[in-house]
Amino acid sequence: MFVYEKRLEYPIKIKNTNPKLAALIISQYGGPDGELGASLRYLSQRFSMPYPELKGLLTDIGTEELGHLEMVGTLVHQLTRNLNEEQIKAAGFDAYFVDHTTGVFPQFASGTPWTAATMQVTGDTIADLTEDLAADGAMA
């Protein structure tokens, strides 16, 4: 069970729009190693974890990643709200805008929509934890 606090862990208050920055940050929302994939990866891998303590840890991490998803989505929204047509075109944000206007849609910075094919859940504890380390950038 999850308990949702109706506030961001770290308040985000961006005053100026910046669609070019939003077009890059969107990858942290729904890119190949973004928060959406991270949360689903941990929350899915927990089912086959044979150790209860680690199952709980994966649940906690997956829930934390959902909080990150909310913060990144807030960033993208605040960077793109109230854009005029000139700003949209100048930033190269027009293709995104046609499909989503100022909605926050999970996609890579390249424009490719998020897909579950970018994450792995094997049921093999070592393989799954290695995937988690690689996706979180913890491996050299």
Backbone as a ProteinNet text record, in pm:
[ID]
protein_1_A
[PRIMARY]
MFVYEKRLEYPIKIKNTNPKLAALIISQYGGPDGELGASLRYLSQRFSMPYPELKGLLTDIGTEELGHLEMVGTLVHQLTRNLNEEQIKAAGFDAYFVDHTTGVFPQFASGTPWTAATMQVTGDTIADLTEDLAADGAMA
[TERTIARY]
84.5	0	89.3	47.2	121.9	40.4	108.6	45.9	100.5	11.9	52.3	36.4	145.8	140	123.2	24.5	-10.6	79.4	209.3	308	436	517.2	645	744.6	832.2	935	1024	1053.8	1129.9	1045.6	993.6	908.6	981.5	908.5	963.3	881.5	949.9	882.2	963.3	942.5	1013.6	929.7	991.3	918.9	917.9	1027.2	1039.6	1029.6	954.3	944.9	1076.1	1103.4	1224.1	1200.5	1133.9	1101.8	1225	1336.1	1457.8	1508.2	1506.9	1548.2	1448.6	1320.1	1217.5	1234.9	1274.4	1293.3	1406.8	1501	1608	1566.5	1504	1464.6	1359.5	1279.5	1173.9	1230.8	1357	1418.9	1437.7	1454.8	1465.3	1329.1	1224.3	1087.7	1057	1070.1	1029.8	1133.2	1258.8	1365.4	1407.5	1506.6	1546.1	1592.3	1647.2	1687.4	1618.7	1500.6	1426.1	1351.9	1283.5	1215.6	1097.5	1027.4	915.3	965.3	1066.4	1122.8	1182.1	1249.5	1310.5	1204.1	1098.4	994.6	930.7	898.1	835.1	931.1	1058.8	1158.4	1166	1183.7	1194.2	1064.5	951.6	823.9	787.9	841	816.8	915.2	1039.3	1141.3	1117.5	1048.1	1026.2	948.8	865.3	782.5	864	974	1053.7	1173.7	1186.5	1296.7	1275.4	1371.4	1352.9	1375.8	1430.1	1460.8	1362.6	1283.9	1181.4	1236.1	1355.7	1413	1441.6	1492.4	1523.1	1396.8	1297	1167.7	1112.2	1119.4	1074.9	1158.3	1288.8	1378.1	1345.7	1322	1285.9	1153.4	1060.1	932.7	956.7	1039.9	1071.2	1139	1234.8	1306.2	1210.6	1126.3	1029.2	934.7	892.7	805.3	878.5	1004.2	1085.4	1100.8	1119	1131.6	1002.9	887.7	761.5	760.5	819	832.5	921.7	1030.2	1118.4	1042.9	961.8	882	791.9	732.2	644.5	723	842.8	923.3	969.2	1013.3	1058.6	940.7	826	706.8	668.1	682.6	654.2	751.1	878.4	977.9	938.5	906.8	871.4	746.9	648.7	525.2	553.3	629.1	655.3	743.1	829.4	914.6	838.1	721.5	647.9	512.4	470	337.7	339.3	228.9	209.2	304.4	340.8	428.1	347	411.5	345.5	399.5	336.9	372.1	518.2	567.9	707.7	805.6	779.5	866.6	865.8	750.4	736.1	818.7	804.9	878.5	1028.5	1068.5	1210.3	1283.9	1214.3	1276.3	1274.9	1208.8	1196.1	1100.5	1011.8	917.2	783.8	775.7	647.8	594.1	680.2	631.8	571.6	636.6	582.9	450.7	448.9	332.1	209.2	231	119	45.6	121.5	61.1	16	86.3	63.8	34.7	39	33	126	75.5	164.2	149.7	91	84.9	223.8	246.7	376.2	364.9	433	424.9	559.4	560.9	689	753.4	864.6	937.7	1085.2	1165.3	1308.5	1328.4	1445.3	1477	1469.9	1491.4	1485.2	1342.2	1244.4	1104.5	1041.7	1122.2	1070.3	987.1	864.5	782.3	844.1	820.4	867.8	809.3	888.4	842.6	901.4	826.8	875.6	993.2	1017.1	1129.8	1264.2	1264.5	1390.3	1429.8	1346.9	1378.8	1375.6	1438.4	1446.9	1399.3	1321	1279	1292.6	1397	1427.1	1383.2	1364.4	1338.9	1468	1580.6	1711.8	1762.3	1779.5	1814.9	1939.8	2045.8	2172.3	2156.1	2091	2070.6	1986.1	1880.9	1793.9	1865.3	1939.4	2010.9	2121.5	2184.5	2285.4	2221	2104.7	2028	1997	1957.4	1925.1	2047.3	2161.3	2285	2321.4	2312.2	2347.3	2252.8	2124	2026.3	2039.9	2082.2	2099	2237.5	2317.7	2447.8	2551	2530.7	2622.4	2739.9	2739	2847.2	2946.9	3073.5	3176.7	3200.7
-117.2	0	123.9	225.7	349.6	460.4	551.3	669.7	788.8	867.8	980.7	1109.4	1182.2	1314.9	1415.3	1498.2	1587.6	1710.3	1686.1	1791.9	1727.3	1806.4	1756	1752.5	1654.1	1645.4	1770.3	1816.1	1938.7	2030.1	2140.1	2229.2	2280.8	2289.2	2336.4	2456.7	2569.2	2693.6	2762.7	2724.3	2782.9	2898.7	3015.1	3134.2	3151.1	3114.7	3138	3007.5	3010.2	2891.3	2870.8	2745.8	2713.4	2578.7	2580.7	2455.1	2377.1	2445.5	2373	2287.2	2341.4	2265	2152.1	2181.1	2079.1	1961.9	1992.3	1886.9	1792.3	1838.8	1752.4	1680.5	1752.4	1695.5	1586.3	1594.4	1494.2	1352.6	1338.4	1205.8	1149.5	1235.9	1188.7	1143.8	1191.6	1149.4	1013.4	1006	883.4	828.9	865.7	815.3	674.5	620.5	481.2	451	548.8	529.7	631.3	674.5	774.8	717.7	805	770.4	675.2	686.7	595.4	451.8	428.7	294.2	244.3	334.2	294.7	248.3	325.8	288.3	154.8	136.5	10.8	-107.5	-82.3	-189.4	-241.8	-151.1	-193.9	-257.7	-196.9	-249.3	-382.8	-409.9	-539.2	-645	-606.8	-702.9	-753.2	-679.4	-718	-848.6	-880.5	-1000.9	-1129	-1130.5	-1253.6	-1250.6	-1147.4	-1137.5	-1241.4	-1332.6	-1438.7	-1394.9	-1277.7	-1232.2	-1123.1	-1145.9	-1048.9	-908.4	-901.2	-769.6	-693.7	-764.8	-700.8	-672.6	-756	-729.7	-596.5	-576.9	-451.1	-333.5	-355.1	-249	-209.9	-309.5	-279.2	-202.8	-237.3	-165.1	-20.3	-1.8	133.5	215.7	155.6	226.9	261.4	165.7	190.9	304.7	309	416.4	550.2	549.6	671.9	721.4	627.7	665.3	730.5	687.8	753.2	898.8	924	1061.6	1143.5	1081.1	1149.9	1179.8	1083	1101.4	1224.3	1238.9	1353.4	1485.1	1486	1609.1	1644.5	1544.9	1570.9	1615.7	1552.4	1594.4	1737.8	1776.7	1914.3	2010.9	1972.4	2055.5	2077.9	1969.6	1979.1	2066.4	2043.7	2122.7	2271.8	2304.5	2445.6	2509.6	2432.6	2485.9	2507.6	2444.3	2452.1	2520.7	2557.1	2620.2	2760.9	2800.1	2936.1	2972.3	2876	2905.7	2970.6	3061.1	3113.9	3038.1	3058.3	2983.8	3004.6	3124.5	3152.7	3075.2	3071.2	2998	2848.3	2796.3	2653.8	2618.1	2696.5	2670.3	2691.5	2799.3	2831.4	2722.9	2659.2	2556.3	2419.4	2407.5	2277.1	2187.5	2248.8	2176	2156.2	2199.3	2197.4	2056.8	1960.3	1823.3	1764.6	1786.6	1741.2	1811.8	1942.2	2023.9	1982.1	1942.3	1898.6	1780.7	1687.3	1567.2	1583	1666.2	1666	1803	1909	2048.1	2059.2	2104.8	2116.6	1998.1	1889.7	1768.8	1708.5	1639	1576.2	1430.2	1397.8	1265.5	1194.8	1068.2	998.5	963.2	1028.2	1002	1030.7	982.5	1009.4	1152.3	1208.3	1341.2	1340.9	1224.4	1213.2	1216	1204.4	1203.6	1065.2	961.7	824.8	804.8	754.3	732.4	626.4	640.9	543.7	406.8	303.9	167.4	77.3	-20.9	-117.2	-198.3	-193.3	-265.8	-209.4	-91.9	-33.5	-83.2	-164.8	-215.8	-367.9	-425.4	-570.7	-620.1	-724	-794.8	-942.6	-1007.2	-1144.4	-1250.2	-1211	-1310.3	-1365.1	-1331.5	-1370.2	-1255.8	-1280.4	-1174.5	-1097.9	-1169.1	-1103.5	-1022.5	-1080.6	-1008.6	-883.2	-894.9	-779.8	-669.5	-704.9	-603.6	-538.1	-615.4	-559.4	-460.4	-494.9	-403.9	-274.3	-286	-167.5	-78.2	-137.8	-60.5	10.3	-61.9	-3	111.7	92.7	195.8	319.6	300.2	414.4	477.4	428.9	489.4	459.8	354.3	324	236.6	190.9	104.8	186.2	153.4	226.6	163.5
0	0	0	-70.7	-77.6	-12.2	52.3	108.3	30.6	-25.3	-107.6	-28.6	-12.8	47.7	-64.7	-55.2	-166.1	-171.9	-172.4	-187	-238.6	-305.2	-352.9	-237.6	-240	-136.6	-140.2	-261.2	-282.1	-370.1	-315	-394.7	-519.5	-629.1	-756.2	-799.3	-816.1	-853.9	-961.7	-1084.6	-1197.7	-1251.4	-1261.8	-1304.9	-1455.8	-1524	-1668.1	-1745.7	-1852.7	-1937.3	-2012.4	-2047.4	-2123	-2192.3	-2308.4	-2375.6	-2422.3	-2450.1	-2489.6	-2374.2	-2256.4	-2138.4	-2111.1	-2125.2	-2104.1	-2200.3	-2324.4	-2425.1	-2386.4	-2307.8	-2258	-2129.6	-2039.7	-1910.6	-1927.4	-2033.1	-2053.9	-2056.9	-2097	-2100.2	-1960	-1861.7	-1723.8	-1672.8	-1736.5	-1701.7	-1764.9	-1898.3	-1966.8	-2061.5	-2043	-2129	-2090.5	-2159.7	-2137.8	-1995.6	-1927.4	-1787.7	-1697.4	-1737.8	-1662.8	-1543.1	-1476.1	-1351.2	-1370.5	-1482	-1506.7	-1515.4	-1597.2	-1609.7	-1479.8	-1406.8	-1280.1	-1180.5	-1167.2	-1071.2	-1108.2	-1234.4	-1276.6	-1267.5	-1294	-1285.7	-1142	-1045.5	-905.7	-856.1	-889.9	-841.1	-906.4	-1024.1	-1089.7	-1041.4	-1022.3	-979.8	-837.7	-758.4	-619.5	-605.4	-702.8	-690.8	-691.3	-764.5	-770.7	-676.1	-594.7	-498.9	-387.1	-368.8	-270.3	-125.5	-103.4	32	73.3	178.5	218.1	244.1	305.4	334	204.3	104.8	-22.7	-103.3	-87.7	-152.1	-101.1	29.1	88.7	41.9	29.3	-17.7	-161.3	-247.8	-387.1	-393	-306.2	-299.5	-257.8	-156.7	-110.3	-219.7	-289.2	-394.8	-509.7	-548.7	-655.6	-621.1	-495.6	-449.7	-452.6	-410.3	-415	-558.9	-651.9	-793.4	-844.4	-794.1	-830.8	-783.7	-666.6	-618.9	-710.3	-759.4	-854.6	-984.3	-1028.3	-1149.9	-1135.6	-1020.5	-996.8	-1000.9	-943.3	-945	-1086	-1161.6	-1298.4	-1385.4	-1368.2	-1441.8	-1410.3	-1285	-1244.4	-1311.5	-1317.7	-1387.3	-1532.8	-1601.8	-1744	-1761.7	-1678.2	-1689.4	-1669.6	-1565.3	-1537.4	-1644.9	-1707.2	-1813.8	-1944.3	-1958.5	-2085	-2074.3	-1958.9	-1946.4	-2006.3	-2058.1	-2111.6	-2225.6	-2308.1	-2422	-2533.7	-2605.2	-2723.8	-2845.6	-2959.5	-3080.7	-3121.5	-3107.7	-3143.8	-3055.7	-2926.7	-2834.3	-2865.6	-2897.2	-2927.5	-3050.6	-3155.7	-3280	-3262.3	-3196.1	-3178.3	-3099.5	-3008.6	-2925.8	-2993.3	-3108	-3171.9	-3095.3	-3018.8	-2934.4	-3004.8	-3131.8	-3202.3	-3227.6	-3259	-3283.7	-3156.1	-3043.6	-2914.5	-2887.1	-2909.8	-2878.7	-2959.2	-3083.5	-3168	-3103.5	-3048.2	-2989.9	-2844.9	-2768.9	-2624.4	-2564.2	-2643.2	-2596.2	-2475.1	-2361.5	-2246.1	-2150.1	-2199.3	-2118.6	-2104.5	-1994.8	-1971.1	-2013.9	-2123.8	-2185.5	-2171.8	-2129	-2111.7	-2245.3	-2271.4	-2395.1	-2374.6	-2469	-2470.5	-2520.6	-2498.1	-2551.6	-2703.8	-2765.7	-2912.2	-2965.4	-2875.4	-2916.6	-2917.8	-2901.6	-2898.2	-2771.6	-2782.8	-2663.6	-2571.9	-2442.4	-2345.7	-2380.4	-2357.7	-2379	-2271.9	-2232.8	-2133.6	-2186.9	-2317.8	-2376.4	-2330.9	-2267.4	-2221	-2083	-2020.7	-1887.4	-1887.4	-1788	-1782.5	-1646.1	-1648.7	-1529.1	-1563.9	-1509.5	-1550.6	-1451.1	-1325.7	-1222	-1162.7	-1222.2	-1171.6	-1085.1	-955.4	-860.8	-902	-937.7	-972.8	-1102.1	-1201.6	-1328.2	-1306.6	-1227.4	-1204.1	-1127	-1023.5	-945.9	-1029.4	-1117	-1206.9	-1303	-1354.2	-1440.6	-1366.4	-1239.3	-1159.9	-1144.2	-1114.4	-1098.3	-1229.5	-1338.5	-1468.5	-1503.7	-1482.4	-1518.4	-1428.9	-1307.1	-1215.8	-1228.3	-1321.2	-1344.3	-1238.8	-1161.5	-1052	-1095.6	-1220.3	-1265.6	-1348.8	-1333	-1406.9	-1541.7
[MASK]
++++++++++++++++++++++++++++++++++++++++++++++++++++++++++++++++++++++++++++++++++++++++++++++++++++++++++++++++++++++++++++++++++++++++++++

